[in-house]
Amino acid sequence: MANLRVEQKEQTRQRLLDTALEQFEAKGYAATTIDDIAAAAGTTRVTFYAHFPSRRAIMAALIDRLNVILERHESAARHSTAAALIDVVRDGSPVAIDAWLREQAARWPVIRPYIVSANVAAAVEPEIRELVDTWSEEVVGDICEGLDAADRFPRESRHFRGVLAFEMLDRANQHWIRHGWSIDDDPAMDVLVEAWAKLLGDDA
């Protein structure tokens, strides 16, 4: 019976997360209330607060879920890390960089509502802005770790190379969100791969 209650509680939590994401995408973060989320999830405000202390908290939980989708795991050095990103930067070959970037781009349709909701929330909630900025810096940290492992480029340049690489990837994702260009056919992906290879790779 205790296990059933735990399972039901987790199901309710996940339903609230799913519903919040749908509401944030449909109405926008600022226009979505806790009552909106609770009602759409078929529950009550009291039940919502039993799982999340605020709307900000549920947005933070959605960012944690985004990490799962992107295969980012808990790290002692950083809140989250992606071993595959560290490995591909350490490798530095255009082939490895191409494969990793295209794998990430294939996830864009799945992560789109998370990215849109987080960016909108960050514009109105300083705490979410800090979370998003911290998350971005964790990705940059992975890139730096890969460059450190390869001992490629002067150490003092590695962080900024990571910043530029992340900004290019994020910009490509935002451009895809707005314009829906073909990940497979549009030359934008080839340009992104070329830019990453020059900025981070062995042949830079």
C-alpha positions as a LaTeX table, in Angstrom:
\begin{tabular}{lrrr}
\hline
Residue & $x$ (\AA) & $y$ (\AA) & $z$ (\AA) \\
\hline
Met1 & 0.00 & 0.00 & 0.00 \\
Ala2 & 2.84 & 2.40 & 0.85 \\
Asn3 & 4.48 & 1.69 & $-2.51$ \\
Leu4 & 1.19 & 2.40 & $-4.27$ \\
Arg5 & 0.89 & 5.76 & $-2.54$ \\
Val6 & 4.45 & 6.67 & $-3.56$ \\
Glu7 & 3.71 & 5.65 & $-7.13$ \\
Gln8 & 0.49 & 7.66 & $-7.21$ \\
Lys9 & 2.25 & 10.69 & $-5.77$ \\
Glu10 & 4.94 & 10.47 & $-8.46$ \\
Gln11 & 2.30 & 10.08 & $-11.17$ \\
Thr12 & 0.58 & 13.22 & $-9.94$ \\
Arg13 & 3.87 & 15.10 & $-9.89$ \\
Gln14 & 4.64 & 14.05 & $-13.46$ \\
Arg15 & 1.11 & 14.99 & $-14.58$ \\
Leu16 & 1.58 & 18.45 & $-13.07$ \\
Leu17 & 4.91 & 18.81 & $-14.89$ \\
Asp18 & 3.41 & 17.68 & $-18.21$ \\
Thr19 & 0.47 & 20.03 & $-17.78$ \\
Ala20 & 2.62 & 22.98 & $-16.75$ \\
Leu21 & 4.76 & 22.54 & $-19.85$ \\
Glu22 & 1.65 & 22.44 & $-22.05$ \\
Gln23 & 0.21 & 25.54 & $-20.37$ \\
Phe24 & 3.48 & 27.47 & $-20.54$ \\
Glu25 & 3.80 & 26.67 & $-24.24$ \\
Ala26 & 0.18 & 27.51 & $-25.05$ \\
Lys27 & $-0.35$ & 30.60 & $-22.88$ \\
Gly28 & 3.13 & 31.75 & $-21.92$ \\
Tyr29 & 4.78 & 31.51 & $-18.52$ \\
Ala30 & 3.63 & 34.91 & $-17.27$ \\
Ala31 & $-0.02$ & 34.30 & $-18.19$ \\
Thr32 & $-0.19$ & 30.82 & $-16.66$ \\
Thr33 & $-1.31$ & 30.63 & $-13.05$ \\
Ile34 & $-1.01$ & 27.84 & $-10.54$ \\
Asp35 & $-4.80$ & 27.46 & $-10.71$ \\
Asp36 & $-4.54$ & 27.05 & $-14.50$ \\
Ile37 & $-2.02$ & 24.23 & $-14.10$ \\
Ala38 & $-3.94$ & 22.50 & $-11.32$ \\
Ala39 & $-7.27$ & 22.69 & $-13.16$ \\
Ala40 & $-5.82$ & 21.44 & $-16.45$ \\
Ala41 & $-4.15$ & 18.57 & $-14.58$ \\
Gly42 & $-7.51$ & 17.64 & $-13.01$ \\
Thr43 & $-6.38$ & 18.42 & $-9.49$ \\
Thr44 & $-6.42$ & 21.31 & $-7.00$ \\
Arg45 & $-4.22$ & 24.16 & $-5.86$ \\
Val46 & $-3.67$ & 22.28 & $-2.59$ \\
Thr47 & $-2.37$ & 19.26 & $-4.50$ \\
Phe48 & $-0.12$ & 21.50 & $-6.58$ \\
Tyr49 & 1.46 & 22.96 & $-3.44$ \\
Ala50 & 1.96 & 19.47 & $-2.05$ \\
His51 & 4.40 & 18.90 & $-4.90$ \\
Phe52 & 5.76 & 22.34 & $-5.79$ \\
Pro53 & 6.07 & 25.41 & $-3.58$ \\
Ser54 & 5.69 & 27.86 & $-6.49$ \\
Arg55 & 5.40 & 28.30 & $-10.23$ \\
Arg56 & 9.14 & 28.99 & $-10.29$ \\
Ala57 & 9.76 & 25.60 & $-8.65$ \\
Ile58 & 7.84 & 23.74 & $-11.32$ \\
Met59 & 9.79 & 25.59 & $-14.02$ \\
Ala60 & 13.03 & 24.59 & $-12.27$ \\
Ala61 & 11.82 & 20.98 & $-12.24$ \\
Leu62 & 11.17 & 21.21 & $-15.98$ \\
Ile63 & 14.77 & 22.36 & $-16.47$ \\
Asp64 & 15.87 & 19.30 & $-14.49$ \\
Arg65 & 13.76 & 17.15 & $-16.81$ \\
Leu66 & 15.45 & 18.84 & $-19.79$ \\
Asn67 & 18.78 & 17.65 & $-18.40$ \\
Val68 & 17.46 & 14.08 & $-18.43$ \\
Ile69 & 16.36 & 14.39 & $-22.06$ \\
Leu70 & 19.78 & 15.78 & $-22.99$ \\
Glu71 & 21.54 & 13.03 & $-21.01$ \\
Arg72 & 23.12 & 15.50 & $-18.63$ \\
His73 & 23.87 & 13.91 & $-15.27$ \\
Glu74 & 24.66 & 15.10 & $-11.76$ \\
Ser75 & 28.26 & 16.16 & $-11.32$ \\
Ala76 & 30.43 & 16.92 & $-8.31$ \\
Ala77 & 32.16 & 19.71 & $-10.23$ \\
Arg78 & 28.98 & 21.13 & $-11.81$ \\
His79 & 25.27 & 20.68 & $-11.21$ \\
Ser80 & 25.03 & 18.79 & $-14.50$ \\
Thr81 & 27.46 & 17.40 & $-17.03$ \\
Ala82 & 27.36 & 15.51 & $-20.32$ \\
Ala83 & 30.17 & 13.00 & $-20.72$ \\
Ala84 & 29.48 & 12.70 & $-24.45$ \\
Leu85 & 30.12 & 16.43 & $-24.97$ \\
Ile86 & 33.37 & 16.28 & $-23.02$ \\
Asp87 & 34.47 & 13.26 & $-25.06$ \\
Val88 & 33.67 & 14.82 & $-28.44$ \\
Val89 & 35.52 & 18.04 & $-27.60$ \\
Arg90 & 38.49 & 16.05 & $-26.34$ \\
Asp91 & 38.43 & 14.05 & $-29.61$ \\
Gly92 & 38.23 & 17.25 & $-31.64$ \\
Ser93 & 37.74 & 15.60 & $-35.02$ \\
Pro94 & 35.24 & 17.13 & $-37.48$ \\
Val95 & 33.57 & 13.72 & $-37.82$ \\
Ala96 & 32.96 & 13.42 & $-34.06$ \\
Ile97 & 31.80 & 17.03 & $-33.79$ \\
Asp98 & 29.44 & 16.56 & $-36.74$ \\
Ala99 & 27.89 & 13.42 & $-35.22$ \\
Trp100 & 27.40 & 15.01 & $-31.79$ \\
Leu101 & 25.85 & 18.22 & $-33.12$ \\
Arg102 & 23.45 & 16.35 & $-35.37$ \\
Glu103 & 22.44 & 14.11 & $-32.48$ \\
Gln104 & 21.62 & 17.22 & $-30.44$ \\
Ala105 & 19.70 & 18.79 & $-33.32$ \\
Ala106 & 17.59 & 15.63 & $-33.63$ \\
Arg107 & 16.37 & 16.34 & $-30.08$ \\
Trp108 & 15.24 & 19.89 & $-30.89$ \\
Pro109 & 11.59 & 18.94 & $-31.58$ \\
Val110 & 11.41 & 17.25 & $-28.15$ \\
Ile111 & 13.13 & 20.00 & $-26.18$ \\
Arg112 & 11.47 & 22.90 & $-28.01$ \\
Pro113 & 8.71 & 23.53 & $-25.40$ \\
Tyr114 & 11.26 & 23.36 & $-22.57$ \\
Ile115 & 13.59 & 25.86 & $-24.23$ \\
Val116 & 10.79 & 28.26 & $-25.17$ \\
Ser117 & 9.20 & 28.10 & $-21.70$ \\
Ala118 & 12.52 & 28.53 & $-19.89$ \\
Asn119 & 13.50 & 31.55 & $-21.98$ \\
Val120 & 10.12 & 33.21 & $-21.50$ \\
Ala121 & 10.20 & 32.48 & $-17.76$ \\
Ala122 & 13.76 & 33.84 & $-17.53$ \\
Ala123 & 12.57 & 37.14 & $-18.95$ \\
Val124 & 10.18 & 37.69 & $-16.02$ \\
Glu125 & 11.72 & 35.68 & $-13.16$ \\
Pro126 & 15.26 & 36.60 & $-12.01$ \\
Glu127 & 15.61 & 33.23 & $-10.27$ \\
Ile128 & 14.84 & 31.38 & $-13.50$ \\
Arg129 & 17.22 & 33.68 & $-15.38$ \\
Glu130 & 19.93 & 32.65 & $-12.93$ \\
Leu131 & 19.04 & 28.98 & $-13.41$ \\
Val132 & 19.22 & 29.30 & $-17.20$ \\
Asp133 & 22.53 & 31.18 & $-17.01$ \\
Thr134 & 23.94 & 28.57 & $-14.63$ \\
Trp135 & 22.78 & 25.77 & $-16.93$ \\
Ser136 & 24.47 & 27.48 & $-19.88$ \\
Glu137 & 27.69 & 27.79 & $-17.90$ \\
Glu138 & 27.54 & 24.06 & $-17.09$ \\
Val139 & 27.57 & 23.30 & $-20.83$ \\
Val140 & 30.48 & 25.70 & $-21.28$ \\
Gly141 & 32.22 & 23.89 & $-18.42$ \\
Asp142 & 31.90 & 20.60 & $-20.28$ \\
Ile143 & 33.51 & 22.13 & $-23.36$ \\
Cys144 & 36.35 & 23.54 & $-21.27$ \\
Glu145 & 36.87 & 20.15 & $-19.63$ \\
Gly146 & 37.17 & 18.54 & $-23.06$ \\
Leu147 & 39.69 & 21.15 & $-24.18$ \\
Asp148 & 41.63 & 20.72 & $-20.93$ \\
Ala149 & 41.73 & 16.94 & $-21.43$ \\
Ala150 & 43.06 & 17.44 & $-24.95$ \\
Asp151 & 45.36 & 20.26 & $-23.81$ \\
Arg152 & 44.27 & 22.11 & $-26.94$ \\
Phe153 & 44.63 & 25.89 & $-27.29$ \\
Pro154 & 46.03 & 28.26 & $-24.65$ \\
Arg155 & 44.33 & 27.62 & $-21.31$ \\
Glu156 & 43.23 & 31.25 & $-20.97$ \\
Ser157 & 41.27 & 31.03 & $-24.24$ \\
Arg158 & 39.35 & 27.83 & $-23.51$ \\
His159 & 36.47 & 29.27 & $-21.51$ \\
Phe160 & 35.67 & 31.91 & $-24.11$ \\
Arg161 & 35.87 & 29.28 & $-26.85$ \\
Gly162 & 33.29 & 27.33 & $-24.85$ \\
Val163 & 31.07 & 30.40 & $-24.52$ \\
Leu164 & 31.20 & 31.05 & $-28.26$ \\
Ala165 & 30.53 & 27.40 & $-29.11$ \\
Phe166 & 27.51 & 27.28 & $-26.79$ \\
Glu167 & 26.16 & 30.57 & $-28.11$ \\
Met168 & 26.41 & 29.30 & $-31.70$ \\
Leu169 & 24.56 & 26.09 & $-30.82$ \\
Asp170 & 21.89 & 27.97 & $-28.87$ \\
Arg171 & 21.50 & 30.50 & $-31.69$ \\
Ala172 & 21.05 & 27.69 & $-34.23$ \\
Asn173 & 18.41 & 26.11 & $-31.98$ \\
Gln174 & 16.58 & 29.44 & $-31.55$ \\
His175 & 16.71 & 30.03 & $-35.31$ \\
Trp176 & 15.22 & 26.57 & $-35.88$ \\
Ile177 & 12.47 & 27.23 & $-33.30$ \\
Arg178 & 11.46 & 30.44 & $-35.07$ \\
His179 & 11.85 & 29.35 & $-38.69$ \\
Gly180 & 11.61 & 25.55 & $-38.68$ \\
Trp181 & 14.38 & 24.94 & $-41.19$ \\
Ser182 & 15.21 & 21.36 & $-42.17$ \\
Ile183 & 17.89 & 19.95 & $-39.90$ \\
Asp184 & 18.81 & 17.37 & $-42.55$ \\
Asp185 & 18.80 & 19.54 & $-45.68$ \\
Asp186 & 19.53 & 23.11 & $-44.65$ \\
Pro187 & 23.21 & 24.15 & $-44.92$ \\
Ala188 & 22.96 & 25.79 & $-41.50$ \\
Met189 & 23.98 & 22.54 & $-39.81$ \\
Asp190 & 27.04 & 22.22 & $-42.05$ \\
Val191 & 28.04 & 25.77 & $-41.16$ \\
Leu192 & 27.56 & 25.08 & $-37.43$ \\
Val193 & 29.70 & 21.94 & $-37.65$ \\
Glu194 & 32.40 & 23.82 & $-39.55$ \\
Ala195 & 32.38 & 26.64 & $-37.00$ \\
Trp196 & 32.65 & 24.23 & $-34.04$ \\
Ala197 & 35.46 & 22.31 & $-35.73$ \\
Lys198 & 37.42 & 25.52 & $-36.31$ \\
Leu199 & 36.76 & 26.89 & $-32.84$ \\
Leu200 & 37.28 & 23.71 & $-30.79$ \\
Gly201 & 38.73 & 21.02 & $-33.00$ \\
Asp202 & 42.06 & 19.46 & $-33.70$ \\
Asp203 & 42.37 & 21.13 & $-37.08$ \\
Ala204 & 41.46 & 24.62 & $-35.86$ \\
\hline
\end{tabular}
